[in-house]
Structures are given as structure tokens and as C-alpha cells.
């Protein structure tokens, strides 16, 4: 496709509005009036020299994010993609695109030779790595330097120094940064790991030296967990980073995870752009972030910021980077690591500071000095980022889900909402890459208002085709501990000790949900009967029973002349107001004095409506009172004894099988390991018994709920 024709298509896409979403804006969607993203602290200077063309060595939302700023700066962009990403959004948005290999990352996005070939072919003057993949690979930086191509990130020395978690602690200590007690060396094996752990004292954190993003990390509270954690983390590290060196350090119990955004240039200048609160995590991966933190006072913020800047200057850091700290309840903070790249959660820093971090990275890579001084960096308002993933939050707070998005609408029409995504309606979520759908960012003058905007945005977010974690995100935002700012890295297991099971409905909320479902059933009944010749058979009153989570609600539903409905439950009369339309993806309804945003996900002929209510999907079975009485006579379907089978909890790849047919196993014994999105999950026996059959082998791809092992 010629450059001219591609630009014409982009212009058409920019103008074509469909259901509140504009195709061109999918990569970086901001609602009207979102003043927080005007980047007024250091705006783009059109007269400042910059690159003519850059290549983005990444995919998904971060590739789209970089393209957005590059276009604002007048820079042409090149997208690279694997075969399965050939129709991905970042490919459509770039001025040029080149295929660099098959789906596996090692053969495409981690293939330095292929990316270098794309740089040469397109004449790109610089490469932005995004995050992940090659973003913290010093060898890649050196190769680009030899080709006289700029790397939009720090130099190789800084990446090497901070990329190795063992060496980084030594450097941080010399720079006057507080560090966590631990073993300053490479752990040689499982026995050595146990020996070190005993010396430090449990609990300990076992993690990959070259790791990040929560991969290759385990907490161990005893020798058994240390041995198992070392083995699994080492395997994850080898798979994700190609480097399986491990380290062990003291685990700080009940800490907050607070990070400082830094920005440096090639002339020894550096500033910090305040903090981000990242304490709410699952499996050491962040779920919800906010800026600023409710916990830090100005003195602690300044101390942490100055230590982060000291570290950046000590290693000659010239780009955007993040220094992560663990902060205990007494506000003592300890160096965790430095991420020498653009962080996933950078938009919330941009929101409260007005600084476009991608713009700054490109400026620094071109050789410009920072214009920003420390006193120029503001804290204005509050920003919250919710990471929307294609994950099932009801399984260990989120196991991956795959599928095609057959309906997808971002809530960008709402005030103070920004969506950074790399997908669109029709996109495929596969097992090969991170399952992130979008970074949903809300901004307001106060934290209270930012939370309200987040809840409203999550309720209006339409995602069909994959399971997603919006139920968990919304629940977190409504928890009293979150609202009060009382959070730490143990927030999820503390607030949801038995796992996440969805929102807990009060009796009133259950009746309101039942009333909504009953009105939908009644409207569908009217619509269905309206196709007949006679209108006399269309009723205006129904006796219905709704079943929600095995609880029955008996109702009388009356259709009013104005088109609304009245529902009577236990003698209480409720008016249901709003347009109940099966063609609308989002319904805004009032039940009495309560307002709700409801989504009808699906309905089937048996009367079951799947509704998203208060963020959580509920199956609501609605039948007439007569049908309800008859259903009581039907025999119940026997339930599967899940203690005698092992089912795959997610789609993924079988990494190892650790049992054989005829072997006797005990309850809790590891039978196999499944890998998905570079995360490894062990599957154990639900009860003691003899292995009857093994239905998988290492390297085999399996679906969600696939039968893997049977016990006698």
C-alpha cells in the first residue's frame, strides 16, 4: 500500500465515528474535556529538531501509545509485527509495517536480527522499544549504536547496571539508596536457595535477576516453598527472559509498593515526577495504580524522589525510568529495583504532571537537554489506572482468557476518561502475548471523584468475546479499605481470603436485579407475541419467578401505559424507569430511587439472562410462576466429582507432566504445570488416588476446562 493511500485511510478512520468510538483514537482515547492530557507542562515545540522516522519494536497498546505522540511530533512511524498480528491495530496506525516472524515472541518481537533488518529496510533513525520484549536488553542497544541508530531509552551501561537485580543493589547502595537485606550473589540451586533463605530468615522473596513484570517471582515461608519457588521461578525466568539466574532477599511483610518516576538527559540532568501507588497486585503484577499516593507526606516523597534521582545520576541515566520501593507502615522505604524503560502505568503520572513521557524520551534520545526543572513538576488532581485484562478474575484473581472480541466499546464519551489500548472490535486475544485489553485511566480534581469516574467507566465498558477482570477491578474500587487508602501488597488475599467470587448483593440489590431481569423478560415476551396477527393475546401483567445464585424472588410485573414497568416484590412496589432495549449494549436504569448501569450480555430460550450488574456478571433465570412449579418436578443433573479429575484452569501450554498412569498420588501433589502468557501454574491432585489416565503431554496446547488427568 502506498504512503498516500494509507494516510487517506487513516484520515477516513479518524472521521468515522461508530458507537462512541473513533477508529483512529483507539490507540489513545481521551474523552472530550479531559484537560489532564494537554501536556501543558512542557508542550511539543514544532521548531525543535527531531527524528524523521522511528520504528516501534513492540506491539499492542504501548506501540499505539508511542505512535500517538510520534504523530503529534510530526514523526513517521514503522510498526513491526508477527504473523498473527498482521491485522493488529498498531499495524494499521503506523505509516509503514513489516512482518518479522511467527507468533512466538522469540521468533519475532525478541528476534533482534529481524528487527534490525526492518530498521535497515525502512531507514528508521531511531527505535522505541516500549516495555517488555527488548526494552531492557543492553545487547540490542549496542547493536543499534553500531548501526548509528538511536535507542529511545537509556544507554547500555544503565540497562546492564539496573537490569541485573544483584548488581543493581550494589550500585544503589553506593548511590545512597536504602536497600533490602539479602544475598548479594547468584543462587546456585535449590539446596543453596534453602541455605540462604535460612540465613536471611523467612519469609524471603525468590526472584529472577533479570526479571520484571511479576514473572519469575515467588514468596517462600519455609524450606518446602523455597525449593518449589526456586524451581518454578527459574523455569519462568528462562522462558521469559532467557536468563535463569536467581536471587533471594528478605520479604518485607505488609509493605506498600510505591515507585518514583524519573527523567534524565545525556548531560547529567535528572528530575523526579512524583510517585505512583502500585500496592494492589496479584502474583506480583499490578492491578490498580494511582497517583499520587495517599500514604506519602511531602517529606517522604522528597526523600524518595531525591534518592531515585541520585541513583539515576550515578548510572548516567538518560531517559524515562522508574525506581521502585517497598515502603513499610512506618514510612521506611527500601530499593526494590529500577525499570530502565517506560512503565506500563506511566499515564497516571502524565495526568497529574502534564508531562508527555514519550515526548520526553524522544527528545532526550535526539540529544536535547531537559527543559524541566524539579520545581516545574506539579501534582495536580488525582489519577487512577485500572488494568483491564482478558482474564477470569474468579480463578486465582485472574487466569488468562482467549477469544475474539465480537463487540468492543470503550467508555471514552465519559468525562475524565482515557483508554490506552491496542485492540478494536474483531481483535483476537491469543495465548502468545500479554492478555492486557486496555489501561483505563480516570482523572479528577480529587481522589473521591476519580474513583467515581472509574466506577462509571468500568460499568460502561463493553467487552464481548473474552472473559475479563472488570468485576474484580470494580469491586476493589468499592472496598472500604481502598476508599480510605488503607492498602498494601496483601490487599487482595486479605480482602478476598477465599478468592474473588463477585460482588455480594444485599437483599435489596438482589430484588432490584431480579426486577430488572423480569422487566427484560416481560418486554421480550411482548415483542415475541407482537409478531402474531392478534394483539389481544399480549399481556400487561405477569407472575414471574427469578432465580439468582440459588435464591428465588417472586414478583408481579405490570406494564404501564408510558412504557415503563412496575414490579411488586413482597408487597413493595418499584417503578423501573429507562429504555430497556435489547439492541443497546449499555442500559441506564432506575429502580425506585436507585440508579444502575446494566449490560445484557446474553439471553437464551430457557429464560436465563446473563446481566452485568454492579460490575459482576449474574445468571438470572426468569420463568413464569407456573413454569417454576413444573420445574420442581424435574430431576437434577448429577454433578461431576472434580476431586477425581484435573481440568485446565485456562487455555495454555502443558509445560511438564509429573505423574504416570498407575502411580499413586496424595492430595495436593503436583501433577503437571501449565504455562500461559509466560506464567507457570502448577496443578495438583484434589484427592488421594491412583492415576487412571493422562490426557496430555508436554508441549501440548490445551483449552480452558480441558480434561488433563483422571484419578480412580
Secondary structure, 3 states (H helix, E strand, C coil): CCHHHHHHHHHHHHHCEECCEEHHHHHCEECCCCHHHCCCCCCCCCCCCCCCEEEECCCHHHHHHHHHHHHHCCCEEEEEEEHHHCCCHHHHHCCEEEEEECCCHHHCCCCHHHHHHHHHHHCCCEEECCCCCCCCCHHHHHHHHHCCCEECCCCHHHHHHHHCHHHHHHHHHHCCCCECCECCCCECCHHHHHHHHHHHCCCEEEEEEEEECCEEEEEECCHHHHHHHHHHHHHHHHHHHCCCCEEEEECCCCCEEEEEEEEECCCCCEEEEEEEEEEEEECCEEEEEEECCCCCCHHHHHHHHHHHHHHHHHCCCCCEEEEEEEECCCCCEEEEEEECCCCCCHHHHHHHHCCCHHHHHHHHHHCCCCCCCHHHCCCCCEEEEEEEECEECCCCCCEECCEECCEEECCCCCCCEEEEECCCCCCEECCCCCCEEEEEEEEECCHHHHHHHHHHHHHHCEEECCCCCHHHHHHHHHCHHHHHCCCCCCHHHHHCCCCCCCCCCCHHHHHHHHHHHHHHHHHHHHHHHCCCCCCCCCCCEEEEEEEECCEEEEEEEEECCCCCEEEEECCEEEEEECCCCCCCCCEEEEECCEEEEEEEEEECCCCEEEEEECCEEEEEEEEEHHHHHHHCCCCCCCCCCHHHEEECCCCEEEEEECCCCCCEECCCCEEEEEEECCEEEEEECCCCEEEEEECCCCCCEECCCCEEEEEC
